[in-house]
């Protein structure tokens, strides 16, 4: 399988299950807790690994205790982890999980929300087949330019927070992007027809995640839809979209058929919601193969 490069955020995530969102000055006792490695791009790389891929993950860590903890934890993964080190605190995320599995997040970006520009300029792209990122830092534009100059395909996880001033801020990155992942909140910010908008800006393939409705693959005028498997308990949706992206990219790297890619990606994303914490429910390829869902070509 081709080597894919993942460049972006890494965080320490604290997730707690609460019966309800606290009112002002209310103390709510929680029923479950998870403290683990997170981050949109880091989660995607881990999902890619679980699906059988060989990822290289480039992030940035600080000099605090949390960063040292993350460094030790990531050594347990069978991936090529390449963190740059810089003074400062790690990105932290606190997640409140409601009984139905939806979440509310607080995020402190720290120094690990995206690597600095010098890290991007020093990247060795000689054996890389594809670059995946999310635009949580200005150096992401330089990353896309490096991909374009090296004639490498790139993909983008289109987080709503990365284009709060309007999607035109990412026009250079979307022009020629091989894959763009867009969820419901990001799609809503793009207007009535988000897929057409992204296509008009030069994005080639769009993966439109639709929460409980599954996901759609929009590619070369063809739309393939996959719905989630039934009977999976939804405990925590954190990281489900990242899991979907990782599995899609792994399927692409392994040359699976498009309908197989979107089907397995939706199954994996659904299974990822089984437990508290983004990565704790990420399935293996063997687990995903044990599930079956239908795909439908809808356009």
N, C-alpha and C positions, 0 to 999 in steps of 0.2 A: 504494500500500500504506500502511496506517495506521502512524503512528510509535509505536514501542514504546520504553519507557524501561527500561534495565537499570541497577540500582543494587547495588553490592557490591564484591567483592574484586578486587584486581589484584596480581600478584606477578612476581618474576623467578625463572624456573624453570631449574634446572640438572639435566639428565637424562643418565644414563650407562648404557650397556649393559654388564652384567657377566656372566661365565659362572656365577657363583653369589654368594650373599650372603656377605659376609666373616665369618669367624669372629673372635672377640676378638683384636685386635692383628694381624690378617692384612691385608696389602695386596694388593688384587685389581686387576689391570690390566684396563681397560675397552676395548671395541672401537669404541664410538661415543659421541658427545657432542652435546648440543644445549643452548644457552642462549638463552632466548626469553621473551617476555611470556606470563604465564599468569594463573590465577585462575578460579574456577568461573564467576562471572558475566561476567567479561571474555571468557572462551572462548565462552560462550553467545552473547554479543553479536556476536563475530566470525563464528561459525557462522551466525547470523541474517543477517548482512551477505552472506556467501557464498551464502546461499540466495535472495538477491534482496531482502532487507529493508532498511529504513532505520532503524538503531538510534541511540538516544542513550544513551551510556554515562557514568554518573556514578560516579566512584571517588574515592579519596583518595590522595595521594602525600606522601612525606616530603621532607626536604631533603638527602638523601644522594646519592652519585654514582649509585646504582642508580635512584633516582627520576628523576634528570635523564636518564638513559639511556632509561628507559621513556617519558618525555615526548617525546623525539625520535623514538623508534620508532613510537609511536602516531600521530604526524603523517602516517605513510605510509598509514594506513588511511582509506578513504573513509567515515568515520562521524563522528558528532557526539560528540567526546570532551570531557567536562567534568570535569576533575579538580580537586578541592579540594586546597589545599596546607597542610601542617601540619608542625611540627618533628618529626623522628624518622626512623627507618629504614623502608625498604620491606619488605613481606612477601617472604620468600624460601622457596623450596621446592627440596629436593634429592630427586631420584628415582633409585632403583636399579632398572633394568630387567633382569629375568631372561630367559633365552633363549626362553621360551614367551610373552613379551610382558606378563606380569603385573608389578606394580610394588610397591615399598615406598617410602614417602614420609616425609621429615622436613620440618616446617613451622615457620618462625619468623613469627608473625603480624604483627609490626611495627605500623605505623600505617595500613597500607593494606588490612587485612583487612575493614574496613567503615567507611564515612564516619561522622563524628561527627554527633550529633543536630542541631546547628545547620545542617549541610549539608542534612539531610533536611527541616528546617522551611522552608528557603529555596528548595526546589525549585519551579520553575515547571511546573505540570501542565496548562497551558491548552490545549496542542495534542497531548496524550498520549492514546493509545487504550488502553494496557495497560502494567502495571508488572511487571517480573520481578526477583526477588531471591533471596538465600539468607541464612539467619539466622546470620551470623558475628559479629554485633554487636548490642547491646541497642537501638540506634537503628532496627533493622529493624522492631520493633514499631510505632514511630512512623510508619514508611513505610507499613505496612499500614493504619494508622488514617487516614493522609492519602488513600490510595487509596479507602478505604471512604467517607470524607467527601465525596470528589469523585465518588463513584459510578463509579469506574474498576475494571475487572477486574484481578486480580493473580494471578501464578503464583509458585510456590515450588519451588526445588530443595532437596529434603529430605535434606541431608547428615547422616550419623549423628552427627558431632561437634556438630551444632547442637541435639541433644536428648538429650545424655548423661545428664541428670537425669530423663528421661522425656518422652514426647510431650505430656503435659499442659502443659508449659512453652510449647508453641506453639499451644495451643488457640485463642487469640484470632486468630492468623494463619490457621489452617486453616479457621475458620468463615467460609464464603463464598468461599474461594479458588477461582478458576475452573479452575486447573490445578495439580496437584502431581506432581512428578517424583520417583520413588522407585526406588533401585537395590536390589540383593540385600542388601547389608549393612544399609541402612536398613530394608528390609522385614523382615529377621530380627529387628530390634529392636522391631518393632511387633506381633509375635506370629504366631499361626497363619494369620490372614487379614488381611494388611496393608491390602488394598484396602477391605474392609468396615470396618476400623477408621478409615481416613481418611474414608470416606463418612459414617460415624456422627458424625465430628467436623465435618462440614459441607463437606468438599472435594467439588467438583462433578465434575471430570474427573481421572482418575489415569492417568499414564503409568508403567507398570511395566517398567523395563528389566531384562533377564534375561541380560546378558552374551552369551555365545556362542549363546544360544537366541533372541536378538533382543529384541523388546519387545512389550508389549500396551497397547492403548488401551482404557480402561474409561470409558464415557460413557453416561449415561442408560440403564443396564441392558444395554448392548451391549458386547461385548468383541471387539476386532479384533486379531489376532495377526499379526506379520510376522517372518520369519526372515531372517538375514543372507544376502547373496549368497555364492556359493561361489567359492573360488579366490583370495581376497584375503589376502595375507601379513599376519599379525598380528605387528607389530614392537613396538608400544607402545600400550597401551590408555589411557594418560593423556589425559584430556579427551574420551574417546569419549561419555560420558554428557552432558557439556556440549554436545557437537556435536548429539547427539540432541535435546536440549532446544531448542537454537537453531533447528534445522530444523523441529521441531514448531511452534514459535511463528511461524516465518516462513510455514509452510503455513496456519496459522490466520489470520494477517494477510492472506494472499493469497486466502483463501476456497477453498482446495483441499478436495476431498472428504475425509472422515475416512480412508478406506482409502489414498488417495494420500499424505496427510500422514504416516501411520505408516510406510508403505512407504518413502518417500523419506528419512524421518528415520533409519530403520534402515540403509538403504544408506549414507547419509552418515556415520553413526557407525562403520560397519564400515570404510569407506574411510579414515577418520581415523586408523586404526591402522597405516597402511602405513609410517610412518617415525617416527624418534625425535623426540619433542617433541609437545606437545598440539596446537598449531595447524598444524604443518608439513604434516600430511596432510589438512587440512580441504578437501573437494572443492568445486567450483563446481556450480551448478545443471546446467550442460551435462554434466559428468561423471556426476552422479547419474542423469540421464535416460538415459544409455547402459547402465545396469544394470537388471535386472528381477528382482524377487522376488515371490512370491505372498503375498497376505494371506488370512487365514481368519477368518470370524466364528465365534467359538467359544462364544458365549453370547448 
